[in-house]
Amino acid sequence: MIGADEIKQMVAAGESYNVDFKQSVPAKVRDITQEVCSFANAAGGYVLIGVRDDNTIVGYEMDNSKRSAVQDSIGEISPALHVSLYPVEVDEKTVWVIEVPARRQMPYFFGGCVYVREGANSQKLTNAEEVRQLFQQNEKIYYDSIPDLQFKLMDNLDEDTFTTYRREAGISINVPDEQVLANTQIWDDERHVKRGGIMFFAKNPQLLYFHAIVRCVEYKGTDKLAIIDDKTFGGTLFKQYEQAIMWIQSKLRLSYQITGAGARTEQWEIPIEVFREALVNAICHRDYYEQGAFTMVEVYDDRVEVSNPGGLLPIVAREFGRRSLARNPLIFSLFMRMRLVEHVGSGIARMQVAMKNAGLPAPQFITQDMFSVTFYRHSDVDVAHLTDLEQKVLDAVTSTPKPTINEICNRVGRQKTTVYRTINALRTKGALLNL
């Protein structure tokens, strides 16, 4: 059971992959049952009755007849689904909670249909082939929801990741650690931690799941003949994400926009936000059942590719860029709570807009078998080696936030005319951009 503090945190965060709000029990009670069924087919979740869509707690008084109607409707889900229904007092208002634990008997049907969670909403699958393919690809249970019967998470908790999770999810330090973890749905009914919880919160999860890593490779040229750098990042999924982003940044050209007064701003040759989007999606949606491949980042002279094993699920492929369905809903929900996943289903559009605004070609996608996205680099940047003077001037320009022309001259030991001429050469080569 959850308490008032947990409800306040959920309400503040808004509806999500495993939280749904209802102001009251609707006239069509089946609307609630559909949400319950979708949670059962995902990683579990909570329906909070007495909360408006605008994240306002208004409270709700549920009489016995309404309670019976809700319980009877949920009783129509097949196979039988046991949920908890209870009231919680929150600032003198009553919020009714329907708590749906993650189950292992998927798929669950209601009214002859399967409901799955799509972002903060439920989606009905009516086509038998869609249902078969969806759960066949997930082996009738999501990889990240399979419990480990021996692993002791509290003895192996990665404190850095857990502290970061608390901060980014806006969770009070007064909430006990075990309660925070329980609210993430990482335990099954027998208190066994699920694989997704291990990969997200445990130290060195790759010791159990060797394939759950991110590999980053830099090649010389535009093919895979010569490897310049090859790094493999393990640790918690969040740490893998952070380390891979830092590695990508180390491989991209960084230009500096110079104003007349000497102020500068950084500009990456490819917007970093597209890699954040692509990488977190790759980690969340990769097929962890496939143990022969990793989440990959590959850097070439003309492009950067981010890929993960497992193509799009069938129902998503038909509406690519408009719909999203998590292959690993538990992992997805944890990244969402950290606000690293937003506006579910719109990530493709955000990457496309960011590339367009940067004056770069649209990202290219491959969606079958392997999912990959390719970001092309500027083709008109002169990457010839800089002269010694050019390198000194560039170092001087980037050494402080707002270097003056006199400071640059003193740093390199040259006159203003020479420094101005060198800055123009750097702009021509693409090392500095002029506003």
KETI-496733 format. One record per residue: residue in one letter; y, x, z of N, C-alpha, C, CB in turn. Coordinates in pm, whole numbers, plus 50000, padded with zeros to 5 digits. Glycine has a CB too. Layout:
N
aYXZYXZYXZYXZ;...
END
This chain:
435
m498805008350000500005000050000501255008750000500004990650121;i502265004149930503535011349927504515004350021504105012149783;g505545011650062506515006350155507875004350091506645015450272;a508855000950175510204997750126510855009650056511084993050242;d510705021750113511335033450051510795036049911511125045750137;e509475034649896508885036949765509375026649664507345036549774;i509505014249709510005003649618511435006749576509934989749687;k512265011149669513645014449634513695025549529514435018749760;q512835035449544512795046449448512355041549310511855057449496;m511345032849307510885027449179511985019249112509635018949199;v512675011049193513725002549138514865011149084514254992749246;a515225021649158516305030449113515955037248982516605040949220;a514675040648964514245047448842514105037948724512925054448866;g513945025048752513825015048644512385013148599514675019248526;e512195003348512510855000548460510355012548381510864987848372;s509055014848389508495026648325507065023948286508565038848418;y506365034848254504985033648208504085027048311504435047248172;n504385028448440503525022548542504285014148644502775033348614;v505475009248607506245000248694506844989148609507355007948772;d506654976548654507214965148582507904955948681506114957448503;f509064950348642509824941548729509684926948685511304945548731;k509594918048782509664903648757510594897648862508244896948762;q511564889648818512464883448914511734873048997513654877048842;s510774866348935509994856049003508674854448930510774842549010;v507804846348983506584843048911506954833648797505504836649006;p506764837548673507184829148561506354816548549507104837048431;a506894806848476506154794248455504814797248389506984784448367;k504794806948297503544811448236503024823348316503734815248085;v502164820548411501654830948500500944841848421500714824948604;r500414838448304499704848248223500594859948184499144841648100;d501924858048185502814869148153502634880648251504274864548153;i502434877248378502174887448479500794893548457502284881548621;t499824885048425498454889848406498364899548290497504878148384;q499134897348186499154906748074499624920548118500064901447962;e500664920848205501134933648256500064940448339502414931748338;v499384932548423498314937948507497194943848420497754927048601;c496824936648316495764941148225496174954148155495444930248121;s497454955248115497914967348048497884979348142499324965347992;f498224977248270498144988048368496694992548388498754983548502;a495784982848391494374986148410493844994348293493544973448426;n494404992348174493984999948056494755013048042494164991647931;a495595016048140496335028648139495975036448265497865026248130;a496985040348340496745048548459497025040748586497605061048456;g496965027448578497325019248692498825017148699496825025748821;g499285009448797500725007048808501054996348908501285003348675;y502324992348908502824982549003503664971948931503664989549112;v503414959348964504284948448923505064944449048503474936248862;l506394945349042507254942049155507924928649128508314953149180;i507564918649207508114905149190509234903249291507014894149208;g510434900049239511624899149323512644909649286511244900449469;v512464915449165513364925649114513794921948973512704939749117;r515094921948948515604918448815515514930248720517054913548824;d515624927448591515564937848489516704947948500515574931648352;d517804943848567518944953048582518824961648707520254945048587;n517594962648759517284971348875517934966249004517754985548847;t518024953249018518564947149139517454940249216519694937249105;i517354943349345516364936649430516954923549478515934945749551;v516364912449438516854899249477515904892149572517084890549354;g514684896849580513704890649669513074878249607514334887149800;y511914874649659511224862749609510294857349716510434866049478;e510344844349737509464837649832508314831249755510234826949917;m507124836849772505964831849699505144822749790505094843649646;d505074809949753504294800749834502804802049799504764786149813;n501974795149874500524796449857500054792049719499814788349962;s500694781849663500264777049532500554787449423500954763749498;k501724793949431502054804349334501134816349351503534808649349;r500854819549475499984831049501498584828449445499914833949652;s498104816249465496774812649413496774813049261496364798749462;a497874808349201497954808249054497904822448999499244801349008;v498614831749065498604845749021497214851649035499634854049102;q496584849349150495254854949174494214849049080494834852449319;d494324835949054493364829648962493524835148820493554814348962;s494774837248779495004842348645494474856548631496504842048612;i494724865048730494214878748727492684878548728494754886848847;g492114868348792490654867048796490034864648660490274856048887;e490864861148560490344858948425490184871948346491264849548350;i490684882948400490524895848333489064900048340491444906848397;s488574905348228487174909448220487084923748169486374899848129;p486264932248233485444929748352486294927248476484504941448377;a485684922748583486414918948703487304930348751485444914848814;l488544926948780489534936848820490044933348960490714937548717;h489924942449052490354940049189491694946949213489284945049291;v492714938949240494054944249263494504940049403495054939249155;s495594946049449496174942449579497464934649556496454955049665;l497624923649627498834915349620499364913849761498544901449555;y500564918849787501094918549924502624918849921500544930450007;p503244913650029504704913650039505214925950113505194900950109;v506414930450077507074941450146508524937450169506984954850064;e509004939250292510404936150324511284948050287510564932650474;v512254945450199513174955850155514604950950180512944959350004;d515244956750279516624952650313516724937550328517604957550205;e515824932050407515804917750441515494908750322517134913650501;k514944914450218514484906650103512994909450083515294910249973;t512264899250040510824900750023510514903949877510094888050067;v509854915149858509364919049726507844918349729509864933549685;w507274910949634505814910149625505324920949531505354896049577;v504284927849574503744939049498502344935649450503734951849583;i502144937349319500784937149265500444951549232500654927749137;e499524957449307499164971349291497854972249211499014978349429;v497944978749095496804979949005496324994349003497174975148861;p495204997249066494695011049062494105014148925493635013249172;a494065026948891493425031048766491925028348776493705046048735;r491355023348669489935019848670489165027748566489745004848646;r487835026748573486995034648484486145025948392486085043748566;q486435012848386485605003948305486354998848183485124992248389;m487315006548133488085002148017487175000247895489205012347986;p487564991247805488794983347807488664970547889489194979947665;y489804966047942489894953248011490484942947915490754954348141;f489904930947915490334920247826490954908847907489144915047742;f491924902547847492494890347904492754880647790493804893147985;g492154868947800492334859047694491804863847560493774855447680;g490774872147561490184877147437490944888547373490084866147341;c491984893547440492804904447385492834916147482494224899547356;v493114927847426493324939747506494834942547511492534951947448;y495334945047630496744948447647496844963047690497444939047752;v497734970447626497924984447659499404986647690497454993747542;r499664997047765501035000047805501715008247697501065007547939;e502885003947655503685011047556505075012947615503755003247419;g505295024747672506565027047741506685017947861507745024947646;a507755010147866507975000947976507524986747940509435000948016;n506754985247837506314972047792504814971747768507064967947665;s504274959547759502874957747727502744954147579502224946847816;q501684959047517501424956447376500054950247361501534969447291;k499964939347288498684932547268497994937647144498884917347258;l496704941047158495874944947044494944933247013495064958047074;t495034928046894494204916446858493154919846755495074905346806;n493354931046686492424935146582491264942846644493144943646475;a490044938546617488874944846678488774959546641487604937546635;e489164963046519489094976946476490094985446555489354978146325;e491284979946580492264987146660491714990046799493564979146670;v491134979946860490584981546994489464991846994490074968047048;r488564990846897487425000046891487905014446874486474996146777;q488815016546779489275030046752490045035746871490155030246628;l490875027546932491675032247045490795037547156492565021047097;f489825029747198489035033747313487895043247274488465021447382;q487515043147148486555053147104487195066947107486035049846962;q488425068047062489115080947064489335085847206490445079946991;n489475076747300489655080547439488355080447517490655071347506;e487215079647446485895079147507485835068947620485515092947559;k486525057547597486555046247690487175049547825485165041047710;i487695061547838488465065047957489405076347919487535069148077;y490635075747965491585086347935491165099248003493005082247978;y491285110147931490865123047985491565125948117491155134247885;d492875123148122493635126748242493355117548360495105126648212;s492565106748338492245097548447490845099848506492345083348398;i490095109148450488755112248502488905119648635487925120648399;p488255115248741488385121848872487515134448881488015112148984;d487985143848960487195155648994486685153449137488045169048981;l485385153249154484785149449282484855160549386483355145349262;q485155172949345485125184149438486505190249468484225194749384;f487425188849375488695196049387489555190549501489475195249254;k490125199549582490995195949693492435199449656490555203149825;l493175189649611494515192249560495445197649668495105179649500;m495415191949787496355196249890496145210849930496205187350012;d494945216049909494685230249938495135239249824493215232449966;n495435233349708495765241149589497075236449525494635240349487;l497915229849602499145224249548500125235249508499795214849649;d500675234449388501715243649343503045238749401501775244549185;e503515245449505504685240749578505935240749491504905249349700;d506085250549402507285251149318507365238849228507275263949232;t506265235649160506265223949072506465211149151504965223248992;f505805210249266505915198049346507355196149396504945198649466;t508015206949439509405206049482510305201849368509885219349540;t510065207649250510855203849133510625189249097510515212749013;y509375184849104509065170849075509825161649170507545168349087;r509795164549298510535156349395512015155349357510385162349537;r512615166849328514045167149298514365159349172514525181449284;e513635161949063513945155448936513625140648937513185162148824;a512645136649018512295122349027513145115049128510825120849064;g514015122349200514915116049295514205110449418515665105049228;i513185117549465512405112849579512915119149707510905115949560;s513155110949808513685115649935512745125550002513945103750028;i513345135350069512535145150141511855138950262513405156950185;n512275126850300511675120150415510325113750382512615109650468;v510005112550254508725106650215507655117550223508795100650069;p506575115250299505535125450313504935129450179504445120450406;d504485142050172503935147350047502795138649994503435161550067;e501875135250081500705127550037501095113749987499695126250150;q502165107950046502625094949998503245096149859503635088950097;v503995107049838504575109449705503475110349601505435122349705;l502445118049632501345119749538500585106649517500385130649587;a500395099049625499685086249611500435076849518499485079749749;n501755077149525502565068349440502505072049293503995068349486;t502035084149262501935088349122500645083549056502025103349112;q499755077349132498485072349081497515083549043498725063548960;i497615095149110496725106049073495395105449148497405119249100;w495215096049241493935094749312493175082649259494175093349465;d491855083249261491075071349229490765063749358489765075149154;d489955053249349489685044749465488995052249578488855032949424;e488255062749544487515070449645488275082849689486145074449591;r489565083349657490435094349696490085107449627490385096149846;h489535106549508489295118449428490485120449335487975117249347;v490955132649323492105135249238491675135249092492785148649275;k492535129649006492245129048864492655142048794492965116948800;r492075144048677492355156348603493845158048574491575156448473;g494505147048541495945147848513496715152848633496475134348470;g496325148548753496985153348874496765168048897496505145548993;i495545172748866495235187048881496075195248782493725189648858;m496105191048656496835198548554498335198648582496565192748416;f498835188148645500285187148666500725193748796500695172548667;f499905193348901500365197749032499625209649092500275186449125;a498455213449040497645223649105497965237749053496155220649084;k497725247649138497855261549096496735264848995497805271049219;n497095271848890496125277148794495095266748748495405288848855;p495525255348697494545245248650493695250148534495265232648609;q494155260548464493375265648350492065271848395494185275948273;l491915274648524490625279548573489565268548563490745284348718;l489995255948568489085244648550489085239848406489465233148643;y490265239348345490425234148209491045245348124491315220948206;f490205254248075490685266448008491525263447885489515275047969;h491305251747826491995248447702493355241947727491135239247618;a493655238347851494905231347882496025241447902494755222548008;i496385248447795497395258847797498295257447675496755272947801;v499375264947674500265265847557500235280147506501735261347593;r499905281847380499875295047318501055296347222498545297547245;c501805307247236502985309547153502785322347072504265310347241;v502945321446942502685332846853503875334546758501365330846773;e504315347146742505345350346643504725358846534506545357746709;y504985355046408504435362146292505555369346217503695352446198;k505175380046152506105386846061505965380445924505825402246056;g507085375745868507045369345738506815354345749505965375445652;t506235348645645506055334145638504595330045640506725328645514;d503705339345668502285335845678501725341745807501495341045555;k500405340845825499775344945950499095358645942498775334545992;l499545367045851498875379845832499175389945943499275385645699;a500395389945992500785400046091501405393246213501795410146029;i500785395346329501285389746454502205399746522500115385746548;i503405395246557504365403646627504255401746778505805400546580;d504085389446821504015386346964503035374846985505435382647021;d502295375547093501285365247122501235363347273499875369147064;k501705351847321501735348847463500985335847491503195347947515;t500245335747602499565323647646500105319847783498025325647651;f500545307447797501135302747922500225292647989502515296647897;g499835295848112499025286748192499855281348307497775293748245;g499195278148418499895272048531500015257148512501275278248548;t500815250748595500995236248583501585232748447501905230948697;l501375220648403501895216548272503405217948266501495202048241;f504075215148377505535216548378505935231148361506125210948508;k505215240248427505535254548412505235259248270504745262848513;q504175254248210503885257748071505045253547981502575251148025;y505535241548005506665236247928507885245347943507015221847973;e508225248848066509395257248090509235271048027509635258648240;q508065277248045507845290747992507865290947841506525296248043;a507295280747778507285280147632508695278447577506395268747584;i509515270247643510895268547598511645281747607511615257747682;m511465288947716512135301947731511655311747624511875307747871;w510375311447592509835320347488510455316847353508295319347481;i510535304047321511145299847195512585304947186511115284347181;q513335303347295514725307847295514835322747268515385304547429;s513855330447317513895344947296513645348747151512865351847384;k513125339447071512785342346931513825337046833511425336546898;l514695328346878515685322446789516955330846784516015308246832;r517615330646671518905337246660519955328846733519305339346512;l520785335646808521835329046884523185333346829521735332247037;s523925323846779525245326846725526305323046828525495319446591;y527505328046806528605325246898529805320246818528975337746982;q530295308846857531475303346791532705309046861531475287746794;i533565315346785534725322146841536005314446808534815336646788;t536805311846911538095305446889539155316246877538435295447003;g540345312146833541425321846819541785328646949542635315146763;a541595321747063541955327447193540865336347248542265316447291;g539745337347178538675346147223537565339147297539235356647309;a537685326147321536625318847389535415317747296537105304847434;r534225316747355533035315747274532095305147330532315329347265;t531345299147242530285290047283529005293947209530675275047254;e527865291947274526595295547214526115284647118525535297947322;q525475288847011524895279446917523575285246866525865276546799;w522475278446903521165282746856520985278946709520055276546943;e520245287246637520055284446494519305271346471519295295946428;i518435267346565517805254046566518105248046702516235254846537;p518545235546709518895229546839517705230046936519345215046820;i517955235047056516895236347155516315222747193517415243347279;e517135212147185516625199047227515455194247142517745188847222;v515375198547016514235194046934512945200246984514455197646786;f513025212447037511825218847091511425212747224512045233847107;r512405208947304512075202047430511325189147400513365199147512;e511825181847303511195169247265509785171547211512055161847162;a509675181047118508385183347053507355188847151508555193046936;l507775197747238506825204247328506325194847436507445216447391;v507225186947496506765177747600505865167047539507965171247673;n506145163047417505265153347349503905159547319505925148347220;a503895172147278502635178847249501765179847374502885192747190;i502375183247487501635184447612501135170947659502505190847720;c501955160647644501585147247692500525140747604502805138347698;h500605142647473499805134747380498655142347315500685129347274;r498455155047352497355162347289496015156547334497445177447323;d495005158947252493655154247284492965164847369492845151247153;y492915162547500492305172247590490785172047583492755169747732;y490215161947518488775162247494488405173247395488285148647443;e489345176747308489135187347210489365200847279490085185747086;q488285208047307488395220447383488455232947294487245221547478;g488465230947164488485242347074489845245747021487595239946961;a490895239447075492245242147026493225240647142492615232546910;f494425246447122495445246247226496715239547172495745260647275;t497625236647262498985233447221499595246447170499835227147339;m500155246147049500605258346983502085257846948499795260746856;v502735269346963504085271546909503995283846821505165273447024;e504355282546693504245293546599505605295746531503145290746493;v506075308146541507375311746486507185320546364508245318946593;y507765316546251507755324146126509205327546090507055316146011;d509385335745988510735339345947511535327245901510685349645836;d510855317345843511575306045784511415292945860511115304145644;r510575292745965510305280046031509675282146170509395271445944;v509655271346247508955271046375508085258546376509955271246497;e506805260046412505885248746415505385246446557504705251146319;v505365233846599504785229846728503645220146696505875223146823;s502455223246746501305214846711500395212846831500515221146596;n499595202546823498625199546929497405192846868499255190547039;p496215195246926494995188946873495015173846896493755194946939;g494565166646795494525152046803495645145746723494625147546948;g495275138646616496275131546537496765119246612495705127546401;l497615111746546498135099546608497035089146623499295093946527;l497105081446730496205070146744496475060146631496375063346883;p495465053146583495615044646464496775034746470494355037146441;i496925028146586497975017846594499365023946595497775009246718;v499475036746627500775043446626501075049046488500805054746731;a500045054046419500235060246288500835050446189498915065646235;r500465037646200500965027746104502445024746124500165014946115;e502965027746242504395025446267505005038246321504615013546366;f504765049146252505185062346296506695062846315504745073046197;g507115067946431508535069046461509125056746524509275072346339;r508355045946531508875033546590508085029046712508865022646486;r506835033646723506005029846836505395042046900504905020046792;s505115040847028504485051847101503395046447190505535059747184;l502295053847198501195050047286500615062947341500095041547209;a500605064247473500205076747535498705078747531500695077347679;r498285090547484496875094047489496495098247631496565105447389;n497475103147706497265107347845498335100647932497325123047860;p498125087847964499185080248031499595085448168498755066148046;l498665091548242499035096948373499985108648358497775101248451;i499645118148270500515129648245501865124948190499855139548146;f501825115448098503045110048039503955104148146502715099447934;s503365096448239504175089948342504815100148436503315080248423;l504135111348462504695121548550505875128548484503625131748588;f505765131748355506905137448284508045127348275506495142048144;m507705114648261508745104348253509505103248384508125090748216;r508775104148495509455103248625510395115048647508435102648737;m510095126248584510985137848592512115137048491510195150648572;r512155126048419513205123448319513165133448203514575123848384;l511975138548176511795147248060511335139347939510805158248091;v510955126847960510605117747851511475105547867509065114047852;e512275102447767513175090947773513065082947644514625095447797;h513455070347655513525061747535512235062647456514715065647447;v511145057947516509815059447457509795054147314508775052247542;g509205062047224509095057947085510235062646998508985043247077;s511295068447060512465072446981512575087546965513725067147045;g511575095047013511655109547005511735114846864510475115447073;i511005108646771511035112946631512445111646576510055104646545;a513075100346604514435098046554515425107946614514885083646584;r515265111146742516195120446806516065134446745515935121046957;m514845138746714514665151746649515305151746511513175155246639;q515125140846438515685140046304517215140746306515225127246236;v517815133546401519275133546413519795147346452519725123046516;a519125153846547519575167046593519525177246479518705171946710;m518475176846398518375186146285519445183146180516975185446222;k519675170446155520705166646057522075171346102520705151446035;n522385169146232523685173246284523875188346279523845168446427;a522775195746284522855210346276522885215346133521685216646348;g522855206146035522875210045895521575216145849523975219545871;l520465212145911519155217645879518285207145811518455222946005;p517245211345740516335201645679515675192745784515265208745596;a515295180845744514615171645835513285177545880514395157845768;p512885175346003511585180446048510455174245968511395177646198;q509405182045945508255177445869507075175145964507865187745759;f506375163845945505315160046038503955159245967505635146546103;i502935163746036501535161445996500905153446109500745175045969;t500275142246078499865132846183498365130246190500555119946163;q497575136746107496135134446110495395146746158495625130345971;d494355144446238493515155046295494325163546394492925163846184;m495245171446343496195178646428497555171946410496265194046393;f498325171046517499705166246503500605178446508500075155846615;s501455179946408502375191246409503735187046356501805202946325;v504745193946404506105191946353506655205646319507015184446458;t507285206546201507845219046152509355218046145507255222646014;f510025227846204511485228546201511865240846117512105229446346;y512605238546010512975249545921514255256245968513135244545778;r514275269345956515415277245999516445278045887514965291246043;h517655282145922518685284245819518195294545718520025288945884;s518335291145593517885300445489519025309145437517265292745374;d520265306345480521415313745425521995323745524522505304045383;v521265326845632521765336545728521295350545691521305332845870;d522225360045683521865373745653521315380245779523085381745598;v520035383845777519415389645896519255404745882518055383145921;a520085410845797520025425345782520385432045914520965430145669;h519885443945932520175451146056521675453546069519415464646060;l522175452346191523595454746217523855469746226524045447646346;t525065473546190525465487446211525685489746360526755490846130;d525795502346398526025505446540527305499046590526085520646560;l528345499546510529615493646552529495478546563530735497346453;e528845472446464528675457846470527905453746595527945452846344;q526875461246630526105458146749526955459846874524855466946757;k527785470146879528655472246994529665460947008529385485646982;v530245456746897531215445746901530525432746945531885443946762;l529345430246891528615418246929528295418447079527315416946847;d527865430047129527595431147273528855428647355527025444947306;a529975433647308531225431847380531665417247379532315440547319;v531485410547266531865396447255531035387747347531715391647110;t529755390947361528835382447437528665386747582527485382247369;s529355397347622529165402647757529855394247863529665416847765;t530935387647828531675379147922531985365947854532985386047971;p532225355147932532445341947872533655341247778532615331747979;k534775348047814535985347047734536645360847716536975337147798;p536025369447637536615382847621537875382147535535585392447558;t538875389847572540075390747491539865401547386541325393747578;i540725401547283540595411547178540835425447235541575408547063;n541745426547334542005439547395540785444547472543215438647489;e540105435447541538895439347615537815444247520538365427547698;i537675437647405536675441947307537035455647252536555431647191;c538315457647222538765470647170538485481847270540275470247136;n538795479447397538555489647499537065492347513539155485247634;r536265481847500534815483347518534195492047406534135469447519;v534675490147284534055497547171534865509747131533905488347051;g536075511247188536885522947157537455522947017536075535147175;r537815511246963538385510346827539675502046830537365504046729;q540455503446722541695495946710541425481346672542615502646605;k542465473146691542325458846664541925456246519543625451646696;t542525463546425542225461146284540735463146257543055470446193;t540175473746313538755476546293537895465946359538385490546348;v538275461746480537495451546551537525438246476538035449646694;y538715434246427538805421746351537925422346226540275418846312;r537945433946157537135435446036535635434646071537465449045966;t535255440246183533845439946225533415425846263533605449546343;i534305418646331534005404746366533785396346241535135398646452;n534615398446139534435391046014533095394445949535585394145916;a532685407045958531375410945903530245404145978531205426245908;l530395403146110529375396246190529305381446154529675397846339;r530445375446126530455361346084529745359745950531905356046076;t529995369145861529365368345728527845369245740529895379545637;k527375377645831525945379345850525315368145933525665392545915;g526165359145986525635347946062525445350746209524365343746005;a525855362646256525715365946398526795359446482525755380946419;l527935356046419529005348846485529455337646393530195358246521;l529735326146451530225314846372531685312046409529355302146395;n532495309546311533915306846334534165291946335534785313546227;l534925287146431535245272946438536205269046323535875269446575;
END
